[in-house]
Amino acid sequence: MGCLGNFLWFIFGGAVSGLSWCLAGCLWCITIVGIPVGTQCFKLAALSFFPFGKEVRYGGGAGSFLLNILWLIFSGLALALEHAALGALLCVTIIGIPFGLQHFKLAKLALMPFGSGKTTFLKKYAAWLVSRGEKIGILENDLGPVNVDMMLLKSLEGENCELEMISGGCDRETHRRRFRTKLIAMGMSGYDRVLVEPSGIYDTDEFFDALHEEPLDRWYETGSVIAVVDAKLEPDLSEAADYILASEAACAGCILISRTQEALEGETAETIAHLNRALEKVQCGRRLRAGEEILCRNWDDFTDADFERIASCGFVPADYVKRGLRDKEPFDSLFFMNSSVTEEGLRTAAARIFGDPGCGRVFRIKGFFKKEGMDGREAWSELNATRHETVISPIEEGQEILIAIGEGLNKEKIERYLQGGTEG
């Protein structure tokens, strides 16, 4: 019923419904700080214009909850009532039931349209392993001078889960020595499994080579190689970025698509196509398919069977043409310490940074800051901003630091925006 249903839907109410979402999106974007909400409205407008044949996936999370409350107060309730009323009228006609059901789906989205953002798979996977009685160690590995992601894993620490870290701020050879030394120390701790989290840019050959050296070859065997790819992958990555994407997926036994609950069906399919094009560029013979090597589901819905599949996926010794990226890192990481910025200021600065080409190709802004709670006391919050959204969530502990990641970044311009400037 897809094409015919969408045609009739558009004529008999879909156009008005979609325009309502567009109006809400424009009003949110005018406020600047509401641009992430407005962007979500425009995505839902596309769904509202032509809803047949499209699947909606739901997520959750602290940042999503706060956004949903604001949305419900200022826009969501009116749009939800509109869709609910139209849905009820259409269902009364019997013949209009298929269209009424689409309105009810949109009414639910109007009430709570925001997914959870990028949920850290590592935390879910580690918690599942611990629940099975395994003793695990996690090696948080970062080439940057500050290891921010380590703070996000603190809640996992316990009797059966220990955390270790490598912070870079050094040359590659020094980092390799630290990595090998840390693996030797962890190999003597009696873990059932060690999880190595590479934090983005990472030469997978470095990992495999280390495991074949004395004494690591007696203590370790390669388990599963898992790659994570954003469902809303930027379509126009540079050659260096495409190479990193391909090299990290080429040997993976399983590829997990993150944030599927926030992406329209076409976006996820295009991300998989982009991944395969990147593999073709490096002359890798693998072609990845959803439902086989690729898992395209909301991580909150993963079952024991899903985690079992991931834990036993192994790796693929795929061949591909290597590029020399040793002289210069393909991505930039800029660090801003002790940035006393308010939540509203961060949201405004993030929108301006992503919107200003003069700042460079900014992929992500992350970090921690303090804000005053409802009880008047300061508490830590985590910032995770991309071009598509800015999510701020409470966290138990942090450090006053913000990190911008991308290509060709202009530190002066980004810093001026973070300090409250209106022009880079």
C-alpha positions in Angstrom: 0.0 0.0 0.0 3.1 2.2 0.2 2.9 4.5 -2.9 -0.9 4.6 -3.1 -1.3 5.1 0.6 1.2 7.9 0.7 -0.4 9.6 -2.3 -3.9 9.5 -0.7 -2.5 10.5 2.7 -0.8 13.6 1.3 -3.9 14.8 -0.4 -6.3 14.1 2.5 -4.4 15.6 5.4 -0.8 14.6 5.1 0.2 18.0 3.6 -1.4 19.9 6.4 0.2 17.6 9.0 3.6 17.9 7.5 3.4 21.7 7.3 2.5 21.8 11.1 5.8 20.0 11.8 7.6 22.4 9.5 6.1 25.4 11.3 7.2 24.0 14.7 10.7 23.4 13.3 11.0 27.0 12.0 9.8 28.5 15.4 12.4 26.4 17.3 15.2 27.3 14.9 14.5 31.0 15.4 15.6 30.7 19.0 19.1 29.4 18.0 19.4 27.2 21.1 16.4 25.3 19.8 18.1 24.4 16.5 18.6 20.7 17.5 14.8 20.5 18.2 14.0 22.2 15.0 16.1 19.8 13.0 14.2 16.9 14.6 10.9 18.6 13.6 12.0 18.8 9.9 12.8 15.0 10.0 9.4 14.3 11.4 7.8 16.6 8.8 9.2 14.3 6.1 7.7 11.3 7.9 4.4 13.1 8.3 4.2 13.9 4.6 4.7 10.3 3.6 4.4 7.9 6.6 3.6 4.6 4.8 6.4 2.1 4.6 8.6 3.8 7.2 9.5 2.4 10.5 9.9 4.4 13.7 12.4 3.3 16.3 12.3 4.6 19.9 15.1 5.2 22.3 15.5 6.7 25.8 18.0 8.5 28.0 18.4 11.4 30.4 19.2 14.0 27.8 16.3 12.8 25.7 13.9 13.0 28.7 14.7 16.7 29.4 14.3 17.6 25.7 11.0 15.7 25.6 9.7 17.7 28.6 10.5 21.1 27.0 9.1 19.9 23.7 5.8 18.7 25.3 5.3 22.0 27.0 6.0 24.3 24.0 5.0 22.2 20.9 4.3 18.5 21.5 0.9 18.6 23.2 -0.8 20.6 20.4 0.6 18.5 17.6 -0.2 15.3 19.5 -3.9 16.4 20.0 -4.1 17.3 16.3 -2.9 13.8 15.2 -5.0 12.0 17.8 -8.2 13.9 16.8 -7.7 13.2 13.1 -6.8 9.6 13.8 -10.0 9.1 15.8 -12.2 10.7 13.0 -10.6 8.5 10.3 -11.0 5.3 12.3 -14.7 6.0 12.7 -15.1 5.8 8.9 -13.7 2.2 8.9 -12.2 2.6 5.4 -10.0 5.3 6.9 -8.5 3.0 9.6 -5.1 2.6 7.9 -4.8 6.4 7.8 -6.0 6.8 11.4 -3.3 4.4 12.6 -0.6 6.5 10.9 -2.0 9.6 12.8 -1.8 7.7 16.1 1.9 6.8 15.3 2.6 10.5 14.7 0.7 11.5 17.8 3.1 9.3 19.8 6.1 10.9 18.1 4.6 14.3 18.8 4.6 13.6 22.5 8.2 12.2 22.8 10.1 12.6 19.6 13.7 12.4 20.9 15.8 9.3 21.0 18.6 8.6 23.4 21.5 9.8 21.3 24.6 7.7 21.0 24.4 5.2 23.9 27.8 3.8 24.8 27.8 0.2 23.6 30.8 -0.6 25.7 28.9 0.0 29.0 26.0 -2.2 27.9 28.3 -5.0 26.7 30.5 -4.9 29.8 27.4 -4.9 32.1 26.1 -8.0 30.2 29.4 -9.8 30.6 29.5 -9.1 34.3 26.0 -10.3 34.7 27.1 -13.6 33.4 29.8 -13.9 36.1 32.8 -13.0 33.9 35.6 -11.0 35.4 36.6 -8.4 32.9 39.1 -5.6 32.4 38.6 -2.6 30.2 41.5 -0.8 28.6 40.4 2.7 27.6 42.9 3.8 25.0 43.2 7.4 23.7 45.8 9.1 21.6 44.8 12.5 23.1 46.4 14.1 26.1 43.2 13.8 28.2 41.1 10.6 28.4 37.6 12.0 28.8 35.8 8.8 28.0 37.3 7.1 31.0 35.1 9.1 33.3 32.0 7.8 31.5 33.0 4.2 32.4 33.4 4.8 36.2 30.0 3.4 37.0 31.1 0.0 35.7 33.9 -0.4 38.3 33.4 -3.2 40.8 34.6 -6.6 41.9 34.3 -8.1 38.5 35.1 -5.1 36.4 38.3 -3.1 36.5 39.3 -0.1 34.4 42.7 0.8 33.0 43.6 3.6 30.7 46.2 5.0 28.4 46.3 8.8 27.8 48.4 9.9 24.9 49.8 13.4 24.6 52.9 11.6 23.2 54.3 10.3 19.9 53.1 7.1 18.4 56.1 5.0 19.4 55.7 6.0 23.0 52.0 5.2 22.9 52.7 1.7 21.5 55.1 1.0 24.4 52.5 2.2 26.9 49.9 0.0 25.2 52.0 -3.1 25.3 53.1 -2.5 28.9 49.5 -2.1 30.0 48.4 -5.3 28.3 51.2 -7.2 30.1 50.1 -5.8 33.4 46.4 -6.8 32.7 47.5 -10.2 31.5 48.6 -11.1 35.0 45.3 -10.1 36.6 43.3 -13.2 35.8 40.6 -11.7 33.7 38.2 -13.8 31.7 38.1 -11.1 29.0 39.8 -7.8 28.3 37.9 -5.2 26.3 40.1 -2.7 24.4 38.3 0.6 23.6 40.2 2.5 21.0 38.4 5.8 21.1 38.2 6.5 17.4 41.4 6.7 15.4 43.3 3.4 15.9 45.5 1.2 13.8 44.0 -2.3 14.2 47.3 -3.9 13.0 48.9 -2.4 16.1 46.5 -4.5 18.3 47.0 -7.7 16.4 50.8 -7.3 16.2 51.0 -6.8 20.0 49.1 -10.0 20.7 51.8 -12.0 18.8 54.7 -10.7 20.8 56.2 -12.4 23.9 54.7 -12.8 26.5 51.3 -11.6 25.3 51.0 -14.5 22.8 50.9 -16.9 25.8 48.2 -14.9 27.7 45.9 -13.6 25.1 43.9 -14.8 22.1 42.0 -12.6 19.8 38.3 -12.6 20.6 35.8 -10.4 18.8 36.5 -7.3 16.8 33.5 -4.9 16.9 33.1 -1.7 14.9 30.6 1.0 15.6 29.3 3.3 12.8 26.9 6.2 13.3 23.6 5.7 11.4 23.7 9.4 10.6 27.2 9.3 9.1 28.3 12.5 7.4 27.9 11.8 3.6 30.9 13.9 2.4 33.8 12.5 4.5 37.4 13.3 3.4 39.6 10.7 1.8 41.5 10.2 5.1 38.2 9.8 7.1 36.9 7.3 4.6 40.1 5.3 4.9 39.8 5.2 8.7 36.2 4.1 8.4 37.1 1.3 6.0 40.2 0.1 7.9 38.4 -0.2 11.2 35.4 -2.1 9.6 37.4 -4.3 7.3 38.4 -6.9 10.0 35.4 -6.6 12.2 33.3 -9.7 12.9 30.4 -7.5 13.7 29.4 -3.9 12.8 26.9 -2.1 15.1 25.0 0.8 13.7 24.5 3.4 16.4 21.5 5.8 16.8 19.3 3.8 14.5 16.3 5.0 16.6 17.0 8.6 15.5 17.6 7.9 11.8 15.1 7.6 9.0 15.2 4.3 7.2 16.9 5.9 4.2 19.7 7.3 6.3 20.7 3.9 7.8 20.7 2.4 4.3 22.9 5.2 2.9 25.3 4.8 5.8 25.7 1.1 5.0 26.2 1.9 1.3 28.8 4.6 2.2 30.6 2.0 4.3 30.8 -0.4 1.4 32.0 2.3 -0.9 34.8 3.1 1.6 35.8 -0.6 1.6 35.9 -0.6 -2.2 38.2 2.4 -2.2 40.8 0.5 -0.2 40.4 -2.5 -2.5 38.9 -4.7 0.3 36.8 -7.5 -1.1 34.3 -7.6 1.8 30.8 -6.2 1.3 28.7 -5.8 4.4 25.0 -6.5 4.7 22.3 -5.6 7.3 21.1 -8.6 9.1 24.4 -10.5 8.5 27.6 -8.7 9.6 25.7 -5.6 10.5 23.3 -5.1 13.4 20.8 -2.2 12.8 18.8 -2.2 16.0 18.3 0.1 18.9 20.9 -1.0 21.5 18.3 -0.7 24.3 16.5 -3.6 22.7 19.4 -6.0 22.5 18.6 -9.4 23.9 20.9 -12.1 25.4 21.0 -13.7 21.9 22.2 -10.4 20.4 25.0 -10.1 23.0 25.9 -13.8 22.5 26.2 -13.2 18.8 28.5 -10.1 19.3 30.6 -11.9 21.9 31.3 -14.8 19.5 31.5 -12.9 16.2 35.3 -13.2 16.0 37.2 -11.2 13.3 37.8 -11.4 9.6 41.5 -11.3 8.3 40.5 -9.1 5.4 43.1 -7.6 3.0 43.0 -4.0 2.0 45.5 -1.4 0.7 47.0 0.5 3.6 47.7 4.3 3.5 50.5 6.0 5.3 48.9 8.2 8.0 51.8 8.1 10.4 53.2 11.5 9.7 50.1 13.4 10.4 46.9 12.5 12.3 43.9 12.6 9.9 41.7 14.2 12.6 42.3 17.1 14.9 41.4 17.2 18.6 41.3 20.5 20.4 41.2 20.7 24.2 39.7 23.6 26.1 40.4 23.4 29.9 38.5 25.2 32.7 35.8 26.5 30.3 33.2 28.2 32.6 30.3 28.1 30.2 26.6 27.8 31.1 24.3 25.1 29.5 22.6 27.8 27.4 25.9 29.2 26.4 27.2 25.7 25.3 24.1 25.0 23.2 24.4 28.4 21.5 28.1 28.0 21.0 27.7 24.4 19.5 25.1 25.6 17.0 27.3 28.5 15.9 30.5 26.3 15.7 28.8 23.6 13.5 27.2 26.4 11.4 30.4 28.3 10.7 32.6 26.7 8.0 35.5 28.9 9.2 35.7 26.6 12.3 36.7 23.7 10.1 34.9 20.4 9.6 33.7 19.8 13.2 32.4 16.3 13.8 31.8 16.3 17.5 32.1 18.5 20.7 32.2 16.6 24.0 33.2 17.2 27.5 31.9 18.1 31.0 30.8 21.2 32.8 29.2 22.2 36.0 25.7 23.6 36.3 23.4 24.6 39.1 20.7 22.1 40.0 17.1 22.7 41.2 18.4 22.4 44.8 20.9 25.2 44.2 23.9 23.0 44.3 26.4 22.5 41.4 26.5 19.1 39.7 28.4 17.7 36.7 26.8 17.4 33.3 28.1 15.7 30.1 28.0 17.4 26.8 27.8 15.4 23.5 27.1 17.6 20.5 27.1 16.7 16.8 25.8 18.6 13.7 22.5 16.9 14.2 21.9 17.4 18.0 23.2 18.6 21.3 22.6 16.3 24.2 23.4 17.3 27.8 23.0 14.6 30.5 23.8 14.5 34.2 26.9 12.5 35.3 28.3 11.7 38.7 31.8 13.1 38.2 33.7 15.0 35.6 36.4 17.5 34.8 36.1 21.0 33.4 37.1 20.2 29.8 35.6 20.5 26.3 37.0 18.7 23.3 36.3 19.5 19.6 37.1 16.7 17.1 37.2 17.2 13.3 39.4 18.1 10.4 41.2 21.4 9.7 39.9 22.9 13.0 40.4 26.6 13.7 41.2 26.7 17.5 40.9 30.5 17.8 37.5 30.7 16.2 36.1 27.7 18.2 37.5 29.2 21.4 35.8 32.6 20.8 32.5 30.9 20.3 32.9 28.9 23.5 33.8 32.1 25.3 30.4 33.6 24.3 31.4 35.4 21.1 28.9 35.8 18.3 31.4 35.8 15.4 34.4 33.5 14.8 
